[in-house]
Amino acid sequence: MLGALWVMAGLCTANAVEPKIIGWHIVGEERAAIVYPPAVQTKGAKAPLIFVFHGHGDNAWFATEQFPFQTLWPEAIVVFPQGLPTPSASDPKGERRGWQHQPGEMRDRDLKFFDAMLRTMRSKFRVDDRRIYAAGFSNGGFFDYILWAQRGNLFAGFVPCAAAIRAPLQMTVPKPVFVVAGEKDDRVPFAEQRKTIAMLREINGCAREGKASGDPRTMRYESSAGAPVVAFVHSGGHAVPPVTRKLMIEFLKQQTLRL
């Protein structure tokens, strides 16, 4: 896995800082991630940390292009983990890479992977514990919700895209969240995503009525808990519209965890 990521990382070096490939041994499996150190550093300052989880059948390299946060927020540490073969409804034999679908599944291999990555990032960099975030696409977005439920106290905000809450999760702590949903999504039906947005608004104690925020496709719901829900609903399918990338970073930059 490390060798493959080294080859792929060589293709994604538009950022001034070369990515690092870091490996772990978790639950009997070799794991790896592409890690971009901060390209811009202020002496003595701590850096934000963003984890980006690719979709089922994708890979870490693809995620660096789908979510180019390493260029959009050069002061941040950006981690692109590589998933493992994972069974799903569309891949019952588990031939393609992805993430666990619910807590306890597959010996929590991916939650344990996250824990190990976080420990390593804290040991290698000056991480700002008030500014740790997770983003993800499709199955990676599902995993964002698992992190919210199981490790929510660590995060200042989430950006799940083309994803829905399908497993029963204990998401009791309000968290700022920026959601991207497509009305013509053929993988995760829009009805499921719309229901998830409603659930998030309830969890976060949001106002019933939202307000357009910048792009007319973006609706922002303020929260009595200081955890706004922002929903970018587009007319397309199972995708992350490029226009949303800067909006995601603008949103995350506004979110800070109260320690």
N, C-alpha and C positions, 0 to 999 in steps of 0.2 A: 504493500500500500504506500509506503514512504517513497519508493522509487517512482511510482506512477504520479504521485503528487509533485515530486521534484520536477518531472517533465512538464506537468501542467502549469506549475508555478512559473516556469520560465516563459510561459506565454502570456502571463498577466502581470507585467511589471511596468504598466504605464505610470504607476506611482513612483516618486523619486526614491523611495525606500524599497529595497529588495525584500520580498516576503521570506519568512522563515518557515520551514517545515518542522513541526514538532510531533514526536510520537509518544504513545503511552501503551501500556499493556493493561487492559481493563477486562475483567470477567472472562479471562481466557482468550481475549481477542486483541490483535494489534489495532490500535486506533491512531488517527493522525488528523492534523489540521493545518491549513495554511494560515499563517499569522502575519499580519502587517503591523510592525511597530509604528509609533507616531512619526510622521514625516516632518512635523513641525513640533518642536519642543521648547518650552520655556523653562529655564533653569529653576529647579526646585518645585515645579508644578506637577501635580498628579494628573494622570491621563484618564479620560473616559474609556470604557471597555464595551465593545459591542460584539455579541455572538450572532452569527448569521447561519441559519440552518436551511440547507437546500431541500428541494422537493424530492418525492419518491422517483427514482430512476435518473435523477440528476447527480451532480457531484460538486465538490467544494470549488473546483475551478469555475464551473458554470455560475455558481453563486457570486463569485467575485465580479462577474460581468452584470449579473441580474441586479445585484445590490452593491454598486461600486462605492461603498462608504469610505474606503481607504483614500479616495480622492476627494470626496465631498466633505469629509471631516478629517483633515490631515493631522489634527491634534490627537485623534483617538487611536487606541489599539483596536484592531478589527480582526476577529477570529472566524475563519470559515471551516468548520469541522466537516469531516468526511463520514457519511453514514455507512452502515453495513447492510448486506442483503437482508431484506425484510419482507415477509409475506404481507399481502394486502388483497383487497377485493379484486383489483385489476392484475395482481401478480401473486396468485395463490402459492406458487412454488418458492417465492421469495428470491427471485433471481436478480432483482434490482435493489439499489441502495436506498435506505430510508431510515426512519426513526420509530421507536416504540410508539404504539398508539394509545396506551393508557398506563397509569402507574402500576407497577408490579409485573408488567409484561416483560418477557425475556430477561428475567432477573434484574430488571431496571438497568440494563446495560448502558443506556444512553444517559440516564440521570447520573449514574456513576461516572460516566465519561465527562459530563459537564462538571461535576465536582472536581475531578482531576484537572481538567483544563483551567478552572478558576484558581485552584491552588498554584498551578504552574504560572499563570499570568501574574498572580500576586507576588510570586517569588522572583520573576524575571523583570517585572516592570513596576513603576510606581502607579498603581491602580487607584483611581478615585472611587472608593466604595460607595459614594453617593451617586455615582453616574455609571451604573452597570445596566446594560440593555440587551434585549434579544429580539431578533427579527427572523422571519422564516416564510417560506413559500410552500403552500399546499401541505403536504405531510410535515414539512418543517414548521409551518404555521401551527399545525395541530400540536407539535412538540412545544411551541411557545406557550400554549395554554397549559400543558403539563407542567412546565417550569413555573408558570404563574401559580398553579395549585400546590406544587411540591417545594418550590424554592422562592416563592414570591417575596419573602422578606429581603431578598438580596437585590431585587430589581427596581430601577427607577421608571421603567417604561417598556412597552412591547410594541412590535410592529408585525402582526400576523397578516399574511396576504393570501387570498384565495383559499381560505381555511374556515373550518367551522368547529364548534365544540360538539363532539359526538360521544365521547366517553363521559361517564359521571365523574365530575371533578369538584373538589372542594375549593372553589375559588372565592374565598370569603374576604380577602383583603383587597380593597379597591386599588387599582393600578392604572396610571395613564396608558391609553392604548390608541394606536393609529391603525385602522383596519382598511384594507383594500379589497373590494369585492366587485366581481363582474356579473352583469345581468345575464350574460349568455354563457356563463361557465358550464361546460359539459362534464366536468370532473367533480366539482363540489357545487351542487345546485344552489342557485342564488337564494332560493327559499330558505335553505339551511343557513346560509351566511347572514341573511336578513334576521333570522331568528337569533343567531349568535350575537349580532349587534344589539338587539333588544335585551338579551341576557346581560351583556356587558354594561349597558346603560343602567340596568337594575342593580347589578353588583356594585357599580361605582356611585350609585345615588345621583344619577344625572337628571337634569331637567327633562320634561316630557317633550319640549320643543327644542329643536336645534337651530343653529344659525349658520348660514353660508359663511365659509371661511376661505377667503382668497379665491381659489379655483371654484367655479360654480358647482362642480361635482363633489365638493368637499363640504360635509356638514359636521359642525362641532357642537357637542352636547356638554355643557358645563356641569361640574360635579360639586356637590356639597362637601365631598371628601377631598377635594383638590386633585381629583383623578379624572380629567376629561376624557371623553370618547370622541375620536374624530373618525368619521367614515368617509372614505373616498369611493364612491360607487360609479363605475364606468359602464359603458354600453358593450364592452368587449367580453371575451371569454376567460379562459384559465390562464391568466397572464398578470404581469406587473407592468403597467404602463410606465414608460420612462419618465413621464412628467411627475410621477409620484416620488421619485427618488429624493429630490431636493426637499419636497414637502415632508418626507419622513424625517430627514435630518433636522430640518427646522423644528419639527415637533419634538424630537428627542433632546435637542439642545435646551429646550424649555423645561425639561423634567429633571428634578433632583430628588433623591431619596432623603427623607428625614431620618437620620440615624439616632 
